[in-house]
Amino acid sequence: MPIPSLTALPIRRLTHRDLTACADLSEERGWPREEHKWGLLLTAGKGYGIDDPDGGLVSACVVTEYGPQDRPVLAAVGMVLVAERHARQGVGRRLMQHVVTMMGTTPLTLHATPNGRPLYEELGFKVTGRAEMVVGHFVPEGPGSRARTRAATAEDLTAILRLDEEVFGADRTHVLARLPAFADQVRVAEDNGRIVGYAAAWPNMDTHVVGPLIARDTETAKALLASLASHTDRPLRTDIDVRHEELLAWLKARGLESVAFNAVMTYGIPQLPGDWSRRFAPLTVAAG
């Protein structure tokens, strides 16, 4: 039987049952398997992929929508992968064109590697920012007067959701409600009993990824990062908006090193909604 051409293979919705195949695809391309992250994305978002007639996946990606369910105001595209044996044959372009068509007038955003950026630019995405990934063992500093932080409780969820929507610019309830089960730590910063920031640290291979990181100012962001670091022996990894120069310099002084830059790109909007000055790091670059 002849093997169908790549253009004839159908694009279908992926589900949590495809988690292993997605992790296999990540590993095949030299990425970490990241099964924990794939699990969140495939339940909180919508996966799209193409099955390989020989088994596994030709390609995959995930779209996470934000805002009202029937009319999202923003969608983040991530984990765009094409199997090595099918690379450079237009598969990634076809999958992304499918996503753009499926989302209609909904604005899109993504974090692009230098390799992926040319494709996204061809499809009409514009660079609107940059994020710097830093990784390393956090070296604590001496006692100071940073904001008070504590572990988040179930009673904090309403205040966290309210703050997050104000800063992010869209409702992320369906994702953040999964955060306590997904993350090893969720901590809040308070001022006179009012929550002024929150952050999570979730396991990814041998690191703890810090994200989301929402804070009223840089000092509050530092307090949240330091408190998360004090409760783990793993290296920290996070993606910081490069406009937060003071926080990046502080993290590097505390032992983290720069390992990569990604372009923040948007489609259908000139810039991301919300308040960038209080948005320090995404939940994950795959979901915004």
NUPA-23765 format. One record per atom (N, C-alpha, C, O): residue in three letters; z, y, x. Coordinates in steps of 0.02 Angstrom, whole numbers, plus 50000, padded with zeros to 5 digits. Layout:
BEGIN
ALAZYX ...
// end
This chain:
BEGIN
MET500004994050043 MET500005000050000 MET500005006250044 MET500405006650090 PRO499565011150032 PRO499555017250073 PRO500185021350063 PRO500465021550009 ILE500405024550116 ILE501005028850112 ILE500795035550083 ILE500325038650108 PRO501155038050030 PRO500985044450001 PRO501035050050053 PRO501465049850097 SER500605055050047 SER500655060850092 SER501285064750076 SER501555064250021 LEU501515068650124 LEU502125072550114 LEU502055077350055 LEU502545078650020 THR501455079950044 THR501365084649989 THR501395081249921 THR501495084549870 ALA501315074649921 ALA501335071049857 ALA502035068449840 ALA502165066549783 LEU502485068349889 LEU503155065849876 LEU503535070849834 LEU503545076849850 PRO503855068649779 PRO504195073449735 PRO504845076149764 PRO505185072749802 ILE504995082349745 ILE505645085449762 ILE506115083949704 ILE505935085149646 ARG506705081449719 ARG507175079749665 ARG507865082849679 ARG508015085049735 ARG508275082949628 ARG508965085149635 ARG509365079849672 ARG509315073949657 LEU509755082049719 LEU510215077649754 LEU510895077949720 LEU511075082949689 THR511275072549726 THR511945072349697 THR512425069849750 THR512235068449807 HIS513055069349731 HIS513565066949777 HIS513405059849802 HIS513635057849856 ARG513015056149764 ARG512815049349786 ARG512355049549847 ARG512265044549881 ASP512065055449861 ASP511625056149919 ASP511995058549981 ASP511675060050032 LEU512645058849978 LEU513035061650033 LEU512885058150099 LEU512775061450150 THR512895051450099 THR512775047850162 THR512075049250189 THR511985050050249 ALA511575049350145 ALA510885050750167 ALA510835057750196 ALA510475058850245 CYS511185062550166 CYS511185069450192 CYS511515069750261 CYS511265072950307 ALA512085066250268 ALA512425066050333 ALA511995062550385 ALA511985064650443 ASP511645057250365 ASP511195053850411 ASP510645058550435 ASP510465058550494 LEU510375062650389 LEU509855067450407 LEU510115072650456 LEU509785074450505 SER510725075050444 SER511045079850490 SER511085076750560 SER510905079950609 GLU511335070750562 GLU511435067350627 GLU510775066150662 GLU510725066850723 GLU510265064350624 GLU509605062950652 GLU509305069150685 GLU508935068650733 ARG509485075050659 ARG509225081350687 ARG509685084150741 ARG509575089750766 GLY510195080350761 GLY510635082650813 GLY511195087150790 GLY511565089950830 TRP511285087750723 TRP511845091450695 TRP512435086650687 TRP512335080650686 PRO513045089250681 PRO513605084950662 PRO513485082050592 PRO513125084950552 ARG513775076250578 ARG513685073150512 ARG513975077450456 ARG513675078050403 GLU514555080350467 GLU514865085150420 GLU514905082450348 GLU514735085950301 GLU515115076250341 GLU515155073250274 GLU515635077150229 GLU515515077750169 HIS516175079750258 HIS516665083450218 HIS516335089650187 HIS516425091050128 LYS515945093250227 LYS515605099250202 LYS515055097350152 LYS514985100550100 TRP514665092250168 TRP514145090050122 TRP514455088350054 TRP514155089750001 GLY515035085150054 GLY515365083349991 GLY515505089349948 GLY515385089149887 LEU515745094749978 LEU515875100849940 LEU515235103949914 LEU515185105749855 LEU514735104449958 LEU514105107749939 LEU513735104049883 LEU513435107149840 LEU513765097349885 LEU513395093549834 LEU513755093349767 LEU513445091649716 THR514395095149766 THR514755095449702 THR514795102549675 THR514735103649615 ALA514885107449720 ALA514935114449698 ALA514245117649692 ALA514165122649657 GLY513745114949727 GLY513075117749726 GLY512565112849700 GLY512735107649671 LYS511935114549710 LYS511385110349688 LYS510975108249750 LYS510715112449785 GLY510935101749761 GLY510545099249817 GLY509835097749795 GLY509715095649739 TYR509365098849841 TYR508665097149829 TYR508415093249890 TYR508585094849946 GLY508005088149877 GLY507765084249933 GLY507145080249916 GLY506925079949859 ILE506855077349968 ILE506265073049962 ILE506445066249992 ILE506655065850050 ASP506345060949954 ASP506485054249978 ASP505935051850025 ASP505345053250014 ASP506135048250077 ASP505665045150123 ASP505505038150096 ASP505965034250084 PRO504875036450087 PRO504695029750063 PRO504985024150107 PRO505085018550084 ASP505115025750170 ASP505395020750216 ASP506155020650215 ASP506465016950253 GLY506455024750172 GLY507185025150167 GLY507455031650194 GLY507175034650240 GLY508005033850165 GLY508305040150186 GLY507945046150156 GLY507595045550105 LEU508025051850187 LEU507745058050161 LEU507255061150211 LEU507375061150272 VAL506705063750184 VAL506235067650224 VAL506535074450238 VAL506485077150293 SER506855077350187 SER507145084050193 SER507685085050141 SER507735081250093 ALA508085090250151 ALA508625091850105 ALA508825099150113 ALA508725102150166 CYS509125101950061 CYS509445108450064 CYS509925108950005 CYS509905104849960 VAL510355114050007 VAL510845115049954 VAL510825122349933 VAL510765126849975 VAL510875123549868 VAL510895130349840 VAL511555131149802 VAL511705127149757 THR511945136149820 THR512585137449786 THR512535143949748 THR512435149249778 GLU512615143549683 GLU512535149449640 GLU513215152749626 GLU513725149449623 TYR513195159449619 TYR513795163349605 TYR513675167949546 TYR513125170349535 GLY514225169149509 GLY514175173349449 GLY514175168949387 GLY514325163049391 PRO514005171849329 PRO513995167949267 PRO513525161949274 PRO512995162349305 GLN513725156349243 GLN513345150149251 GLN512635150749224 GLN512175147849253 ASP512545154449170 ASP511885154949140 ASP511455160449170 ASP510855160749157 ARG511745164749211 ARG511365170149243 ARG511695172149309 ARG512005177449314 PRO511635167849360 PRO511945169349424 PRO511685175849454 PRO511095177549445 VAL512115179349489 VAL511925185749519 VAL511755185049593 VAL511495189649624 LEU511885179049621 LEU511735177849691 LEU511745170349703 LEU512145166749672 ALA511315167949747 ALA511315160949766 ALA511235160449842 ALA510815163749871 ALA511645156149872 ALA511605155049945 ALA511245148549959 ALA511385143449928 VAL510775148750006 VAL510385142950026 VAL510635140550094 VAL510735144550139 GLY510745134050100 GLY510995131550164 GLY510805124250176 GLY510525120950133 MET510965121850236 MET510845114950257 MET510105112950248 MET509945107450226 VAL509655117550266 VAL508935116150261 VAL508745111750321 VAL508735114050378 LEU508585105550306 LEU508445100550359 LEU507805096750344 LEU507655095250286 VAL507435095150396 VAL506845090950392 VAL506905085650446 VAL507045087250504 ALA506795079350428 ALA506825073850476 ALA506345075250535 ALA505795077850525 GLU506555073450594 GLU506165074750655 GLU505455072050650 GLU504975075250671 ARG505385066050621 ARG504715062950618 ARG504245066450570 ARG503645065350571 HIS504525070850527 HIS504115074550479 HIS504115082050494 HIS503865085950454 ALA504375083950552 ALA504425091050568 ALA503735094050582 ALA503265090450599 ARG503695100550572 ARG503085104450587 ARG502485102050546 ARG501905102250568 GLN502635099750485 GLN502095097650439 GLN502135101450372 GLN501825099350323 GLY502505106950371 GLY502545111050311 GLY503045108750260 GLY503075111550204 VAL503465103850277 VAL503955101150229 VAL504495106350213 VAL504665107450155 GLY504755109550266 GLY505275114650256 GLY505025120350213 GLY505385122850170 ARG504415122550227 ARG504115127950187 ARG504045125850114 ARG504205129850069 ARG503825119850102 ARG503735117450034 ARG504405117149997 ARG504455119049939 LEU504925114750031 LEU505585114349999 LEU505855121249984 LEU506135122449930 MET505785125950031 MET506025132750020 MET505635136249965 MET505925139849925 GLN504985135149962 GLN504585138149908 GLN504815135449841 GLN504825139149791 HIS504995129049839 HIS505255126049777 HIS505905129549756 HIS506005131049698 VAL506345130749805 VAL506985134049789 VAL506855141149763 VAL507155143149713 VAL506435144849797 VAL506285151649776 VAL506005151749705 VAL506195155949664 THR505555147049690 THR505265146649623 THR505795144749572 THR505825147649518 MET506205139749588 MET506725137449542 MET507225142949525 MET507455143349468 MET507395147249574 MET507905152349563 MET507625158449528 MET508015162749507 GLY506965159149522 GLY506685164649484 GLY506885171449511 GLY506755173049569 THR507205175449469 THR507395182249488 THR508085182649521 THR508305188049539 THR508425176949529 THR509085177049560 THR509025178849634 THR508655175549670 PRO509375183949658 PRO509355185649729 PRO509615179849771 PRO510065176249750 LEU509345179049831 LEU509535173549875 LEU509795176349942 LEU509615181849962 THR510215172449975 THR510445174050042 THR510495167650082 THR510585162250055 LEU510445168350148 LEU510535162750193 LEU510695165150263 LEU510565170950280 HIS510985160650303 HIS511085161950374 HIS510545158150411 HIS510495152050404 ALA510145161650450 ALA509575158550484 ALA509695157950559 ALA509925162650592 THR509545152050586 THR509535151250659 THR508905154550685 THR508435155950647 PRO508875155850750 PRO508255158750778 PRO507645154450764 PRO507095157150755 ASN507725147750762 ASN507155143350747 ASN506925143850675 ASN506325143450661 GLY507395144750629 GLY507225144850558 GLY506995151650533 GLY506645152150483 ARG507175156950569 ARG507035163750544 ARG506305165150530 ARG506155168150479 PRO505825163050574 PRO505125164650559 PRO504885161850492 PRO504515165250456 LEU505095155850474 LEU504895152950409 LEU505155157250352 LEU504785158850306 TYR505795159050355 TYR506085162950301 TYR505765169850295 TYR505675172350240 GLU505585172750352 GLU505245179250349 GLU504555178550316 GLU504345182950279 GLU504215172950330 GLU503565171850297 GLU503635171350221 GLU503185173250184 LEU504205168850199 LEU504325168050127 LEU504585174350094 LEU504675174550033 GLY504715179550133 GLY504925185950104 GLY505655187650114 GLY505885192750089 PHE506025183550151 PHE506725185250166 PHE506745190850219 PHE506335191050264 LYS507245195250212 LYS507335200750260 LYS508005200050295 LYS508495198050265 VAL508015201850359 VAL508645201850396 VAL509055207850375 VAL508825213550380 THR509665206550352 THR510105212050330 THR510765212150367 THR511195216350354 GLY510865207450414 GLY511485207350453 GLY511475201750503 GLY510995197950509 ARG512035201250540 ARG512105195850589 ARG512825193350589 ARG513295197150575 ALA512895186950604 ALA513555183950611 ALA513595180550678 ALA513115177650702 GLU514185181050710 GLU514295177950775 GLU514785172250767 GLU515335173150742 MET514585166250790 MET515025160450787 MET515445160250851 MET515185160550906 VAL516105159750842 VAL516565159250898 VAL516975152950890 VAL517155151050834 VAL517125149650946 VAL517485143250945 VAL517975143151004 VAL517825145751058 GLY518555139950992 GLY519015138951048 GLY519725138051025 GLY519885139050966 HIS520145136151072 HIS520865135651058 HIS521165142651058 HIS521095146451106 PHE521495144251004 PHE521795150950995 PHE522425151451037 PHE522875147251032 VAL522465156651078 VAL523055157951119 VAL523485163151082 VAL523265168851074 PRO524075161251060 PRO524485166051021 PRO524705171951064 PRO524785171451125 GLU524795177551030 GLU525045183451064 GLU525785184251049 GLU526065180351010 GLY526095189151079 GLY526805190151068 GLY526955192650997 GLY526495194350960 PRO527595192850979 PRO527775195250912 PRO527555202350901 PRO527595206550946 GLY527325203750841 GLY527085210450824 GLY527275212250753 GLY527705209050722 SER526945217250727 SER527105219650659 SER526535218250612 SER526365222450570 ARG526225212350619 ARG525655210750576 ARG525875209550505 ARG526475208750490 ALA525385209450460 ALA525525208450389 ALA525875201750378 ALA525785196950416 ARG526285201550327 ARG526645195350310 ARG526165190350280 ARG525785192150234 THR526185184250303 THR525755178950276 THR526185172950256 THR526745172050281 ARG525915169050211 ARG526265162950189 ARG525745158150161 ARG525165159950148 ALA525945151950151 ALA525505147050120 ALA525375148950048 ALA525825151050012 ALA524755148250026 ALA524585149749957 ALA524865144349911 ALA524945138549931 THR525005146249850 THR525235141549798 THR524755141749740 THR524315146049736 ALA524845137049693 ALA524415136949634 ALA524465143349594 ALA523995145549562 GLU525055146549597 GLU525165152749560 GLU524765158549588 GLU524685163649555 ASP524525157949650 ASP524135163349681 ASP523405163249661 ASP523045168149675 LEU523165157949630 LEU522445157149620 LEU522135162949582 LEU521605165349600 THR522455165249529 THR522175170749489 THR522085177049532 THR521565180249528 ALA522585178749572 ALA522545184649614 ALA522015183749669 ALA521655188549685 ILE521965177749696 ILE521455176449747 ILE520755177249718 ILE520325180349748 LEU520655174349659 LEU519995174849627 LEU519815182149611 LEU519235184149618 ARG520305185949589 ARG520175192949573 ARG519985196849636 ARG519495200749635 LEU520365195849689 LEU520215199249752 LEU519535197049780 LEU519145201249803 ASP519405190649777 ASP518785188049805 ASP518175190849769 ASP517685192749801 GLU518195191049703 GLU517615193549666 GLU517495200949681 GLU516925203249686 GLU518045204749689 GLU517975211849706 GLU517645212749774 GLU517225217149782 VAL517835208649823 VAL517575209349891 VAL516895205949900 VAL516445208849930 PHE516825199949872 PHE516205196149881 PHE515645199049837 PHE515055198649855 GLY515825201749780 GLY515335204749736 GLY515065200049683 GLY514595201749647 ALA515355194149678 ALA515145189249627 ALA515715184249618 ALA516115183149663 ASP515735181149560 ASP516255176249544 ASP516125169649581 ASP515585166749574 ARG516615167349620 ARG516555161049656 ARG517065155949633 ARG517255151449670 THR517295156549570 THR517825152249546 THR517675144849555 THR518105141049576 HIS517055142749539 HIS516905135549541 HIS516935132749612 HIS517035126749621 VAL516875137049663 VAL516945134849732 VAL517665135449755 VAL517935130849785 LEU517975141249742 LEU518655142449767 LEU519165137949733 LEU519685136449763 ALA519035135849671 ALA519495131249638 ALA519535124549674 ALA520025120949667 ARG519025123049713 ARG519015116849752 ARG519325117649821 ARG519415112849858 LEU519505123849839 LEU519745125349906 LEU520395121649924 LEU520445119049979 PRO520895121249879 PRO521505117749898 PRO521395110449917 PRO521745107849960 ALA520915107049885 ALA520765100149902 ALA520315099649963 ALA520345094649999 PHE519915104649975 PHE519425104550029 PHE519735106650096 PHE519585103750148 ALA520175111650093 ALA520465114450154 ALA521135111150172 ALA521485108750128 ASP521285111150236 ASP521945108850259 ASP522475114350251 ASP523065112950245 GLN522235120650253 GLN522695126350244 GLN522355131750203 GLN521765133150212 VAL522735134750158 VAL522535140950125 VAL523135145650130 VAL523675143850108 ARG523045151450159 ARG523595156150168 ARG523415162950139 ARG522825164850137 VAL523925166650118 VAL523825173250090 VAL524225178350131 VAL524725176650162 ALA523985184550130 ALA524355190250159 ALA524605194650102 ALA524245195850054 GLU525215196850109 GLU525525200850055 GLU525755207650080 GLU525925208550138 ASP525765212350034 ASP526055218950045 ASP526445220749982 ASP526145221949930 ASN527105220949988 ASN527525222449930 ASN527375217849871 ASN527345220049813 GLY527285211449886 GLY527175206549833 GLY526475206149808 GLY526325202049764 ARG526025210249834 ARG525325210249812 ARG524895206849865 ARG524955208349924 ILE524455202349844 ILE524025198849891 ILE523465203549913 ILE523085206149872 VAL523415204549979 VAL522915209150007 VAL522415205550052 VAL521995208750084 GLY522475198950055 GLY521995195050094 GLY522145187650087 GLY522705185750068 TYR521655183550102 TYR521765176350102 TYR521265173150149 TYR520735176050164 ALA521435167250173 ALA520995163550218 ALA521145156250213 ALA521695154150194 ALA520645152150231 ALA520725144950231 ALA520485142150297 ALA520075145150331 ALA520745136250315 ALA520515132550373 ALA520365125450350 ALA520805121950325 TRP519745123350359 TRP519545116650335 TRP519275112550393 TRP518975115150440 PRO519365105950389 PRO519185101650445 PRO518435100450449 PRO518105098950399 ASN518165101050510 ASN517465099650521 ASN517395096550590 ASN517445099950641 MET517295089950592 MET517275086150654 MET517935087350692 MET518465085750665 ASP517905090150753 ASP518525090850791 ASP518815097850788 ASP519275099450825 THR518555102150744 THR518795109050738 THR519085110250669 THR519015106350623 HIS519425115950664 HIS519595118750598 HIS519165125050590 HIS519215129750629 VAL518755125150538 VAL518335130950523 VAL518745135850481 VAL519025133850429 VAL518775142050502 VAL519115147250463 VAL518605150650417 VAL518125153550441 GLY518725150150352 GLY518295153250303 GLY518475150550233 GLY518635144650227 PRO518445154650182 PRO518295161850185 PRO518865165650221 PRO519425163150227 LEU518705171550243 LEU519195176150270 LEU519075182950238 LEU518605186550255 ILE519525184550191 ILE519495190850154 ILE520135194650169 ILE520675191850162 ALA520085200950189 ALA520685204850206 ALA520555212250196 ALA519995214550201 ARG521085215850181 ARG521005223050167 ARG520815226950229 ARG520515232350224 ASP520995224350289 ASP520835227850352 ASP520875222850409 ASP521045217050400 THR520705225250469 THR520675220850528 THR521355218050546 THR521405212150564 GLU521885222050541 GLU522555219550558 GLU522755213850512 GLU523075209050534 THR522585214250449 THR522735208850402 THR522335202650418 THR522585197050413 ALA521705203650437 ALA521285197950457 ALA521575194450519 ALA521585188350522 LYS521825198450567 LYS522135195550626 LYS522745191450608 LYS522855185950634 ALA523155194050562 ALA523765190550542 ALA523595183850510 ALA523935178950523 LEU523085183750468 LEU522885177550435 LEU522625172450486 LEU522795166550482 LEU522205174750532 LEU521945170350584 LEU522505167450627 LEU522505161550642 ALA522965171750648 ALA523515169450690 ALA523955164450653 ALA524185159550683 SER524065165550589 SER524495160950551 SER524145154250541 SER524475149050544 LEU523495154250530 LEU523125147950524 LEU523145144150591 LEU523245138150592 ALA523035147850646 ALA523035144650712 ALA523705141450729 ALA523735136350763 SER524245144550706 SER524905142050723 SER525075135450688 SER525565132250704 HIS524655133450640 HIS524785127350602 HIS524265121950617 HIS524185117250577 THR523915122450673 THR523435117250692 THR523395116650768 THR523495121550804 ASP523265110650792 ASP523145109550863 ASP522405109450880 ASP522215109050938 ARG521975109750829 ARG521255109350840 ARG520985116150862 ARG521285121350849 PRO520405116250896 PRO520065122550908 PRO519865125750841 PRO519735122250792 LEU519855132350840 LEU519615135950781 LEU518875137450789 LEU518635138550845 ARG518525137650732 ARG517825139750732 ARG517735144350672 ARG517975142850618 THR517375149850682 THR517255154250626 THR516635158450640 THR516435159250698 ASP516335161150587 ASP515735165350592 ASP515915172350567 ASP516015173350507 ILE515945177050613 ILE516185183750596 ILE515595188550592 ILE515155188650635 ASP515585192650540 ASP515095198050533 ASP515145202450596 ASP515685204850612 VAL514595203450631 VAL514615206950695 VAL514845214150689 VAL515025217250739 ARG514835216950628 ARG515085223750619 ARG515845224150630 ARG516115229550641 HIS516175218450626 HIS516895218350638 HIS517025217450713 HIS517285212250735 GLU516835222450751 GLU516865222150824 GLU517585221250850 GLU517695217550897 GLU518055224650819 GLU518745224250842 GLU519015217150834 GLU519355214550879 LEU518875214050779 LEU519115207250767 LEU518795202350816 LEU519135198050843 LEU518155203050828 LEU517815198650876 LEU518095199450946 LEU518205194550981 ALA518215205550967 ALA518505206751034 ALA519195203651039 ALA519375200751090 TRP519585204250986 TRP520255201350985 TRP520235193750988 TRP520625190751025 LEU519785190650951 LEU519725183450953 LEU519525180951022 LEU519785175851045 LYS519065184551054 LYS518855182551122 LYS519425183451172 LYS519495179551219 ALA519845188551161 ALA520425189551204 ALA520945184151193 ALA521365182851236 ARG520925181051134 ARG521395175751117 ARG521125168751132 ARG521435163851113 GLY520565168251167 GLY520335161751191 GLY519705159051159 GLY519455153851182 LEU519435162251107 LEU518835159651075 LEU518215162351112 LEU518235167851140 GLU517685158451113 GLU517075160451148 GLU516485160651100 GLU516445156751052 SER516025165151114 SER515415165651074 SER514955159851090 SER514835158251148 VAL514695156451037 VAL514245150851048 VAL513575151651014 VAL513095148251033 ALA513515156050964 ALA512875156850930 ALA512875163050887 ALA513405165550867 PHE512275165550873 PHE512175170950825 PHE511695168450771 PHE511205165050786 ASN511835170150709 ASN511375168750654 ASN511195175250619 ASN511605179850614 ALA510575175650595 ALA510365181450556 ALA510565180350483 ALA510435175050455 VAL510885185350454 VAL511025185150382 VAL510405188050347 VAL510215193750360 MET510105184150302 MET509485186250270 MET509575186250194 MET509965182450166 THR509205190650161 THR509215191050088 THR508505191150061 THR508025192950096 TYR508455189149998 TYR507815189049963 TYR507945191949893 TYR508355189349856 GLY507595197149877 GLY507665200149810 GLY508175205649806 GLY508225208949753 ILE508555206849858 ILE509045212349861 ILE509045215249931 ILE508935211549980 PRO509155221849938 PRO509135224950004 PRO509735223150048 PRO509685223450109 GLN510295221350017 GLN510895219550054 GLN511355215450009 GLN511265215449948 LEU511835212150038 LEU512295208149998 LEU512745212649956 LEU512905218149976 PRO512945210149897 PRO513405214049855 PRO514105214049885 PRO514235210749936 GLY514555217649854 GLY515255217549875 GLY515415222449930 GLY515035227149943 ASP515985221449963 ASP516245226050012 ASP516275222450080 ASP516745218750093 TRP515775223750122 TRP515745220250187 TRP516355221750230 TRP516545217650272 SER516655227650222 SER517195229650266 SER517815225350257 SER518245225050301 ARG517865221850200 ARG518425217250188 ARG518205209950190 ARG518625205450182 ARG517565208750200 ARG517305201850203 ARG517175200350277 ARG516695202750306 PHE517605196250306 PHE517575194950378 PHE517195188650395 PHE516825188450445 ALA517275183250355 ALA516945176950371 ALA516795173250306 ALA517175173650258 PRO516235169650304 PRO516055165850244 PRO516465159350240 PRO516775157150288 LEU516455156350181 LEU516745149650174 LEU516405144950224 LEU516735141350261 THR515745144950223 THR515325141550271 THR514655145050269 THR514455147650217 VAL514295145150325 VAL513655148550326 VAL513165145250277 VAL512675148450257 ALA513295139050256 ALA512855135750209 ALA512965138050137 ALA512525137150095 ALA513545141150123 ALA513695143050054 ALA513885150350047 ALA514015152649992 GLY513895154150101 GLY514055161250097 GLY514785162750089 GLY514975168650085 
// end
